[in-house]
């Protein structure tokens, strides 16, 4: 039977390659850092890493690594169970309490990933009597999580408050019992920030709750690194915050839902990804606690990240590249053609700069790009080298 299926799969893979949409995986032989060593699939040797979510450069921080070693000795490797059976240790409860305090929420529940966190919220809180109103550019995990629920679905154009209000009115007119607005705090492909104050104002006006996935913000956005709700001064008005431990907060894995106490309590009883997935490894929980310690005195890292971001965006714009506007560390260099974006990434790797070309289905057709991600781990020289490499690679591409 599989012989016929194999032929179909090979044909699909050939079509992906022919369209320039194939996504190769390069192998690195070093810890995640601002500089990594590529061992396969590209230029050998050390290269500057401008495509990781390692915003604060903490993925290989010596204090985080030391905390992980200590946790292995104290707590062991894994839990081999789910939370409600025998998979909860003191370190898990401590991390949940610390995240709640840091994010200004009443309680927090840990998941194996933010994808699972978003997958477990909607079907637990909403049913066929309810409505979810989602930004059109929300992350795939939010889209998939909504699909798992029976709630009525409304979608508004990206960051379009007039459209959001139209959808809220329609949800109300449909007789929705509960209404939940959900948005990314920062949209990962564009670096755009959601207008949370306006969203909260509309939620108050129309009797809706607000949920924010702040994966690309917590740790470095806002005066204290508490994310987009802090940036917009609405920490007390957001009902649910989901996020990851796998980006700025150490870069390993794991996710969370920080929310009103009753919401978290219900998730512990009904959320399927929580009830049926193994507990977050204790070594990650302990290392994440160390990251939260570091964040208390990380103003210098946030400042350095902002400076690196501003320098890269300014210099690239001066050299004629099309970068989506903003000041977030996600700086998309727009190319358009998928094949061209992929080839540009290859030419940059040859020049010692590791970036990735993003194309459909990750971004819309015709909007291929190089998504450059700055880090506090980059030096000024690193940023300048990256810009120079873009200029040289683009010149070769255009010959």
Secondary structure per residue as TSV (DSSP state, phi and psi in degrees):
chain	resnum	aa	ss	phi	psi
A	1	X	-	360.0	-42.0
A	2	X	H	-66.9	-21.3
A	3	X	H	-57.1	-43.5
A	4	X	H	-70.7	-36.6
A	5	X	H	-65.3	-40.4
A	6	X	H	-57.8	-43.4
A	7	X	H	-61.5	-40.9
A	8	X	H	-65.7	-42.0
A	9	X	H	-66.1	-41.2
A	10	X	H	-63.7	-38.6
A	11	X	H	-64.1	-41.4
A	12	X	H	-63.2	-43.5
A	13	X	H	-63.3	-38.1
A	14	X	H	-64.0	-39.8
A	15	X	H	-63.6	-39.6
A	16	X	H	-62.2	-44.7
A	17	X	H	-66.2	-42.9
A	18	X	H	-63.2	-31.0
A	19	X	T	-84.3	-0.4
A	20	X	T	74.8	21.3
A	21	X	-	-103.9	2.9
A	22	X	-	-68.4	138.5
A	23	X	-	-114.6	92.9
A	24	X	-	-70.4	151.4
A	25	X	-	-107.9	116.5
A	26	X	-	-87.3	148.4
A	27	X	E	-108.0	130.1
A	28	X	E	-109.8	146.9
A	29	X	-	-111.4	22.5
A	30	X	S	-137.2	168.4
A	31	X	-	-60.7	155.6
A	32	X	S	-63.6	129.6
A	33	X	S	-163.9	179.8
A	34	X	S	-66.1	-25.9
A	35	X	E	-123.9	131.0
A	36	X	E	-131.6	166.7
A	37	X	E	-110.5	120.2
A	38	X	E	-86.4	124.9
A	39	X	E	-106.1	-15.6
A	40	X	E	-156.1	153.0
A	41	X	S	77.1	18.7
A	42	X	S	175.6	-164.5
A	43	X	-	-62.6	124.2
A	44	X	-	-71.7	156.7
A	45	X	E	98.0	-175.0
A	46	X	E	-75.4	139.3
A	47	X	E	-138.0	156.1
A	48	X	E	-76.9	131.0
A	49	X	E	-98.4	108.5
A	50	X	-	-118.8	30.2
A	51	X	S	-136.4	14.7
A	52	X	S	-97.7	162.1
A	53	X	S	-90.0	22.6
A	54	X	-	-84.3	61.3
A	55	X	T	-59.1	-38.4
A	56	X	T	-100.4	2.8
A	57	X	S	70.4	26.7
A	58	X	-	-93.6	-4.3
A	59	X	T	-61.1	-30.5
A	60	X	T	-121.2	23.9
A	61	X	-	-62.7	131.7
A	62	X	H	-59.1	-34.3
A	63	X	H	-71.5	-33.3
A	64	X	H	-70.0	-43.5
A	65	X	H	-62.4	-41.8
A	66	X	H	-63.6	-40.6
A	67	X	H	-62.9	-36.4
A	68	X	H	-66.8	-43.0
A	69	X	H	-60.3	-44.9
A	70	X	H	-62.6	-39.4
A	71	X	H	-66.1	-36.9
A	72	X	H	-59.4	-42.1
A	73	X	H	-69.0	-37.6
A	74	X	H	-84.9	-43.7
A	75	X	H	-108.0	-10.0
A	76	X	-	87.2	-175.5
A	77	X	S	-86.7	-51.9
A	78	X	-	-145.5	168.9
A	79	X	-	-94.5	-22.5
A	80	X	-	54.8	29.8
A	81	X	S	-166.3	172.4
A	82	X	-	-96.4	168.0
A	83	X	H	-61.5	-45.0
A	84	X	H	-80.4	-7.4
A	85	X	H	-92.7	-77.7
A	86	X	H	-147.8	38.4
A	87	X	-	-112.3	18.3
A	88	X	-	-113.1	123.8
A	89	X	-	-113.1	168.2
A	90	X	H	-57.3	-34.7
A	91	X	H	-65.4	-31.4
A	92	X	H	-69.6	-43.5
A	93	X	H	-67.2	-36.6
A	94	X	H	-64.7	-42.4
A	95	X	H	-65.0	-41.0
A	96	X	H	-61.2	-41.4
A	97	X	H	-66.3	-40.8
A	98	X	H	-66.5	-41.2
A	99	X	H	-64.5	-40.8
A	100	X	H	-59.0	-46.3
A	101	X	H	-66.3	-42.1
A	102	X	H	-64.7	-39.8
A	103	X	H	-91.9	-3.3
A	104	X	T	71.5	31.2
A	105	X	-	-113.8	165.2
A	106	X	S	-77.5	-31.3
A	107	X	E	-157.9	164.3
A	108	X	E	-142.1	145.4
A	109	X	E	-127.4	132.9
A	110	X	E	-90.1	145.8
A	111	X	E	-129.1	168.5
A	112	X	S	-72.6	-19.5
A	113	X	-	-161.2	163.3
A	114	X	H	-70.3	-28.8
A	115	X	H	-57.7	-44.4
A	116	X	H	-67.9	-37.4
A	117	X	H	-59.7	-48.1
A	118	X	H	-67.3	-29.3
A	119	X	H	-73.3	-16.7
A	120	X	H	-103.6	-6.3
A	121	X	H	-82.7	-52.4
A	122	X	H	-67.9	-46.2
A	123	X	H	-69.9	-20.1
A	124	X	H	-79.3	-40.0
A	125	X	H	-93.5	-24.8
A	126	X	-	-123.2	145.9
A	127	X	-	-131.3	-163.1
A	128	X	T	-65.1	-17.5
A	129	X	T	-83.0	-8.4
A	130	X	-	-109.3	173.0
A	131	X	E	-135.7	141.3
A	132	X	E	-118.7	131.5
A	133	X	E	-115.7	112.3
A	134	X	E	-118.3	139.0
A	135	X	E	-64.1	140.7
A	136	X	T	-63.1	-23.8
A	137	X	T	-106.1	20.5
A	138	X	-	-62.4	156.2
A	139	X	-	-60.2	152.6
A	140	X	H	-56.0	-33.3
A	141	X	H	-66.6	-34.0
A	142	X	H	-69.0	-44.6
A	143	X	H	-58.4	-47.6
A	144	X	H	-66.5	-37.9
A	145	X	H	-63.3	-40.8
A	146	X	H	-63.1	-39.2
A	147	X	H	-61.2	-28.5
A	148	X	H	-75.3	-17.3
A	149	X	S	-94.0	165.3
A	150	X	-	-96.4	5.4
A	151	X	S	-65.1	151.5
A	152	X	E	-69.2	140.5
A	153	X	E	-112.6	128.7
A	154	X	E	-127.7	141.4
A	155	X	E	-127.9	135.5
A	156	X	E	-117.6	150.7
A	157	X	-	-61.4	148.0
A	158	X	T	-50.5	116.1
A	159	X	T	59.5	22.7
A	160	X	-	-96.0	102.4
A	161	X	H	-71.8	-29.8
A	162	X	H	-65.9	-41.2
A	163	X	H	-69.2	-38.4
A	164	X	H	-58.8	-43.1
A	165	X	H	-65.5	-37.0
A	166	X	H	-61.1	-42.9
A	167	X	H	-69.1	-36.1
A	168	X	H	-64.0	-41.9
A	169	X	H	-63.6	-41.5
A	170	X	H	-65.5	-38.5
A	171	X	H	-64.1	-40.9
A	172	X	H	-64.2	-44.2
A	173	X	H	-65.4	-25.4
A	174	X	T	-77.4	-5.6
A	175	X	T	88.6	20.6
A	176	X	-	-60.4	132.7
A	177	X	S	-73.3	-53.4
A	178	X	-	-116.5	145.1
A	179	X	E	-125.6	131.9
A	180	X	E	-127.1	117.8
A	181	X	E	-88.8	131.8
A	182	X	E	-129.2	135.2
A	183	X	E	-147.5	150.7
A	184	X	E	-66.9	143.3
A	185	X	S	-71.5	-43.5
A	186	X	E	-129.2	129.2
A	187	X	E	-82.6	117.9
A	188	X	T	-67.2	-25.8
A	189	X	T	-88.0	-18.4
A	190	X	T	-116.1	-23.1
A	191	X	T	76.6	10.7
A	192	X	E	-79.3	145.4
A	193	X	E	-102.5	135.2
A	194	X	-	-69.9	142.2
A	195	X	-	-80.6	77.3
A	196	X	H	-66.0	-34.0
A	197	X	H	-62.0	-45.5
A	198	X	H	-65.6	-37.8
A	199	X	H	-63.0	-43.9
A	200	X	H	-65.6	-36.0
A	201	X	H	-62.0	-44.5
A	202	X	H	-66.8	-37.3
A	203	X	H	-62.0	-43.0
A	204	X	H	-62.3	-41.3
A	205	X	H	-67.7	-31.2
A	206	X	H	-114.1	13.1
A	207	X	T	65.0	45.3
A	208	X	-	-116.7	156.6
A	209	X	E	-90.1	163.3
A	210	X	E	-126.1	131.4
A	211	X	E	-124.6	135.2
A	212	X	E	-127.9	126.8
A	213	X	E	-90.1	109.7
A	214	X	-	-109.5	34.9
A	215	X	T	-59.9	-36.1
A	216	X	T	-97.9	29.3
A	217	X	T	-141.1	-40.8
A	218	X	T	-61.4	129.6
A	219	X	T	111.8	-31.6
A	220	X	T	-141.5	-12.7
A	221	X	S	-96.7	138.5
A	222	X	S	94.1	155.9
A	223	X	T	-54.7	-36.7
A	224	X	T	-108.4	11.0
A	225	X	S	75.9	20.2
A	226	X	-	-90.8	7.8
A	227	X	-	97.7	-170.1
A	228	X	H	-67.0	-32.1
A	229	X	H	-61.2	-38.1
A	230	X	H	-68.3	-42.9
A	231	X	H	-54.4	-40.3
A	232	X	T	-97.4	2.0
A	233	X	T	69.5	34.9
A	234	X	-	-127.6	28.3
A	235	X	T	-57.9	-34.7
A	236	X	T	-83.6	-2.8
A	237	X	T	-110.4	-6.9
A	238	X	-	-94.0	127.1
A	239	X	S	-84.1	-32.0
A	240	X	E	-139.3	128.9
A	241	X	E	-121.9	122.9
A	242	X	E	-108.7	156.1
A	243	X	E	-169.6	-177.3
A	244	X	E	-127.4	153.0
A	245	X	S	-93.6	1.3
A	246	X	S	-99.3	11.9
A	247	X	S	-122.8	-107.6
A	248	X	S	-64.7	-27.5
A	249	X	S	-86.2	50.7
A	250	X	-	103.9	-24.3
A	251	X	S	77.9	16.7
A	252	X	S	-88.1	-98.7
A	253	X	-	-159.2	178.0
A	254	X	-	105.7	151.2
A	255	X	E	-142.9	-179.9
A	256	X	E	-157.9	159.3
A	257	X	E	-121.3	119.0
A	258	X	E	-109.6	125.1
A	259	X	E	-160.9	-175.1
A	260	X	-	-57.1	147.7
A	261	X	H	-56.8	-41.8
A	262	X	H	-67.7	-33.8
A	263	X	H	-65.0	-48.4
A	264	X	H	-63.4	-39.6
A	265	X	H	-60.2	-41.6
A	266	X	H	-69.7	-38.3
A	267	X	H	-59.9	-38.1
A	268	X	H	-63.3	-27.3
A	269	X	H	-92.2	-27.9
A	270	X	H	-127.7	-14.6
A	271	X	-	-74.7	115.6
A	272	X	H	-64.8	-43.6
A	273	X	H	-62.3	-26.2
A	274	X	H	-78.8	-44.2
A	275	X	H	-73.0	-27.4
A	276	X	S	-117.4	13.1
A	277	X	S	-119.0	145.7
A	278	X	-	-57.4	150.2
A	279	X	-	-63.2	147.7
A	280	X	-	-52.2	133.0
A	281	X	-	-56.8	134.6
A	282	X	H	-60.1	-29.0
A	283	X	H	-64.1	-34.7
A	284	X	H	-72.0	-40.5
A	285	X	H	-61.1	-45.0
A	286	X	H	-67.2	-42.1
A	287	X	H	-65.1	-35.2
A	288	X	H	-66.5	-33.7
A	289	X	H	-62.2	-40.3
A	290	X	H	-64.4	-39.6
A	291	X	H	-59.5	-43.3
A	292	X	H	-63.2	-35.5
A	293	X	H	-59.9	-46.6
A	294	X	H	-64.4	-33.9
A	295	X	H	-64.0	-24.2
A	296	X	T	-65.3	-23.0
A	297	X	T	-127.6	35.5
A	298	X	-	-101.6	18.9
A	299	X	H	-58.6	-35.0
A	300	X	H	-66.8	-36.6
A	301	X	H	-66.8	-41.9
A	302	X	H	-65.7	-37.9
A	303	X	H	-65.0	-44.4
A	304	X	H	-63.3	-40.5
A	305	X	H	-61.8	-44.2
A	306	X	H	-62.9	-40.4
A	307	X	H	-66.1	-44.2
A	308	X	H	-61.1	-42.1
A	309	X	H	-63.3	-47.3
A	310	X	H	-63.4	-40.9
A	311	X	H	-63.3	-47.1
A	312	X	H	-63.3	-47.9
A	313	X	H	-61.7	-42.4
A	314	X	H	-66.1	-48.4
A	315	X	H	-67.2	-37.9
A	316	X	H	-67.2	-40.4
A	317	X	H	-64.0	-41.5
A	318	X	H	-60.9	-28.6
A	319	X	T	-93.8	10.9
A	320	X	T	91.2	7.4
A	321	X	-	-80.6	149.5
A	322	X	-	-93.9	103.4
A	323	X	B	-113.5	132.5
A	324	X	-	-59.5	139.7
A	325	X	S	-67.6	156.2
A	326	X	S	140.8	-175.0
A	327	X	S	-131.9	15.6
A	328	X	S	-78.9	157.1
A	329	X	S	-68.7	-14.1
A	330	X	E	-81.4	115.5
A	331	X	E	-123.3	90.6
A	332	X	E	-74.9	122.1
A	333	X	E	-93.6	108.8
A	334	X	E	-78.4	130.0
A	335	X	E	-116.9	-42.1
A	336	X	E	99.6	-68.9
A	337	X	-	-80.9	130.4
A	338	X	H	-65.2	-44.5
A	339	X	H	-62.8	-40.4
A	340	X	H	-65.2	-41.0
A	341	X	H	-63.5	-42.7
A	342	X	H	-63.7	-41.3
A	343	X	H	-67.9	-38.2
A	344	X	H	-62.5	-40.4
A	345	X	H	-61.4	-39.1
A	346	X	H	-64.8	-43.5
A	347	X	H	-65.3	-35.4
A	348	X	H	-68.2	-39.6
A	349	X	H	-62.1	-38.4
A	350	X	H	-61.5	-25.4
A	351	X	T	-98.6	13.4
A	352	X	T	85.4	20.4
A	353	X	E	-124.3	118.2
A	354	X	E	-94.2	108.8
A	355	X	-	-137.0	170.4
A	356	X	-	-127.2	140.1
A	357	X	E	-85.2	129.2
A	358	X	E	-105.1	131.4
A	359	X	-	-142.9	-179.2
A	360	X	T	-56.4	139.1
A	361	X	T	-92.9	7.5
A	362	X	T	-68.9	-36.6
A	363	X	S	-127.7	163.6
A	364	X	-	-62.3	155.9
A	365	X	T	-54.9	137.1
A	366	X	T	80.7	2.4
A	367	X	-	-120.4	35.8
A	368	X	E	-60.9	151.2
A	369	X	E	-157.9	165.2
A	370	X	E	-102.6	113.6
A	371	X	E	-89.4	101.4
A	372	X	E	-85.3	133.3
A	373	X	E	-123.3	119.1
A	374	X	-	-81.9	158.4
A	375	X	-	-138.7	152.0
A	376	X	T	-66.6	-17.2
A	377	X	T	-75.2	-14.3
A	378	X	-	-79.5	142.7
A	379	X	-	-90.2	168.7
A	380	X	H	-58.9	-40.5
A	381	X	H	-61.9	-39.4
A	382	X	H	-59.6	-45.4
A	383	X	H	-64.2	-44.2
A	384	X	H	-63.0	-40.4
A	385	X	H	-62.4	-39.4
A	386	X	H	-63.7	-44.0
A	387	X	H	-62.7	-45.1
A	388	X	H	-61.4	-39.2
A	389	X	H	-64.5	-38.8
A	390	X	H	-60.5	-45.1
A	391	X	H	-61.3	-46.2
A	392	X	H	-66.4	-44.4
A	393	X	H	-65.4	-40.3
A	394	X	H	-65.1	-39.1
A	395	X	H	-62.1	-41.0
A	396	X	H	-68.7	-38.5
A	397	X	H	-63.4	-34.1
A	398	X	T	-87.6	-4.7
A	399	X	-	-65.5	360.0
